[in-house]
Amino acid sequence: MQVIDSAIKRTLIRMNRYSDAAHTVLLMIAAHESMGGKYRKQIKGPALSVFQIEPVTHDSIWDNCDSINKLAKKCGFTRNVNQLEFNDDYAVFVARCYLLMDVNQLPNGIDAAADYCKSYWNRTGKATAEKYKQDYIQYVIGVDQ
């Protein structure tokens, strides 16, 4: 998780979108979706990266995020779904742009972040807010203890 944590911090700063809330939410998503970075490609599906972003979702983010092109130019990123699986900075960039598409502010605190991850990132999936929280505790907090 330390490599992912570094990529999250580095990319959010590069985007000028760093906040404790964004950092926590992205760490929580990575902890849950890829078991702390273990999976970069979905076993029985098309999702890629530590955030498990599907190619169709990647394209939708690029097509619909109002600020993505300006941010991409600033950060030196170009649209390339093939970067998701192995380029953590690019995956963070795409995931953060998806979060920018939500009209709601990112929440502070682990419990609120878990609720947010379920309601926004995984609104139609099987995951629960409690599972997001458990995975964050296991893969993020557990690593640092």
N, C-alpha and C positions, 0 to 999 in steps of 0.2 A: 504493500500500500504506500510505502514511502516514495516510490517512483511516481505513482499516480498523484499523490499529494503534491509533490514537487511540480508536476506538469500542470496541475490545477492552479496552484499559486502563480507559477510563471505565466501561464496563458491568460489568466484573469487580469494580472497586472499589465501584460502586453495589450490587452483589449481595453484597459482602463475601466474595467468592470469588477474589480475586486471588492468584495465585502465579506464579512464573516459569515453572513447568511448564505451567499453564493458558494463559498468554500465548503460549508457544512452540507448543503444540499447536494452538491456535486460529489463530495466524498461519500455521502450516504447512498446516492444512486449507484456509484461504482462498487461500493461494498456489497450492495444487494444484487445488482444485475449481473456482476461477473465474479461474485464470491471473492471480493477483494483483489480483483485483477487476474484471477485464475483463468477465466474464459474471455477470449477476445473474439471468438466466433461461436455463435449459438450452435448447440449440438444438433438440434433438429429444427433448424430454421435459418433465416437469412441475416439475423441481427449480427452486427459487428461492433467491436471496441469494448472497452471496459464499461461503457454505458449501454451496450446492446442496442444500438441504433440500427433500424432496418434501412436498407437502401432507399426504399420508397419514402420513408420518413426523412432521411437525409435530403433527398431531392425536394421534398415539400418545404423543409426549413429554408433551403436555398431559394426556393421560389417565392416564399411568403413572408420571411422575416424582413421587415422594413429596413433595418440597419445592417444587415449582413454584408452587403457589398462594400459599404464604406468601412466597416470593421475589417473585412478581409483584406482590403487594399492597405489599410493601416498596418495590419499584422503580417502581411506578406503571404496570406493563404489564397489558394485558388481552389475552386470547386473540383473535388476529386473523391468520389466515394471509396475508391481503393485505398485511400490514406486512413480510413477509419480504423481498420484492424490493428495497424502497427504504429501509427503516428499519434501518440497520446495528446500532444498539443493540438493537433487538428481535431481530434475527437472532443476534447474539452471545448474548443472553439464552437463546434457544431452544437454540442449539448447546451452551452451557455446561450447561444443564439436562440435555441428552442425555448429556454426559460425566459428570454427577453420578450418572447411573443405573448406571454401571459400578462394580462392587464394588472394582475395582483402583484404586490410586492412579495419578495421572498421573505419567509418567516425567520425569526430568530429562535434558537433553542432546538434541542433534539426532538422533543415531542411534536412541536409545531412543524419541524422539517419533515418528520416521518408522515404526518398527516398530509402535508403538501406533496410529498413524493407520490403517495398513493392517489391523491385527488387530481394531480396535474400530470405527472410523468407516467403513471401507471393506472390511469382512470378506468380502463376497460380490462386490465389484467387481473390475474388471480392473487397477486401479492396483497398483503395487508400493511397498514401503517405499522403495526406491531412488528412485523417481519423486517421492514425497513429499519426500524429502531434496533432490533436484535442484531441484524447484520452490521450496522454501524458500530455498535458496541463491540461485537466480536472482531471485526476486521480493522477498525480504525482505533478505537480506544484500547482494545486488547493488545495491539501492536506496540503502543506507546507505554504500556505499564511496566 
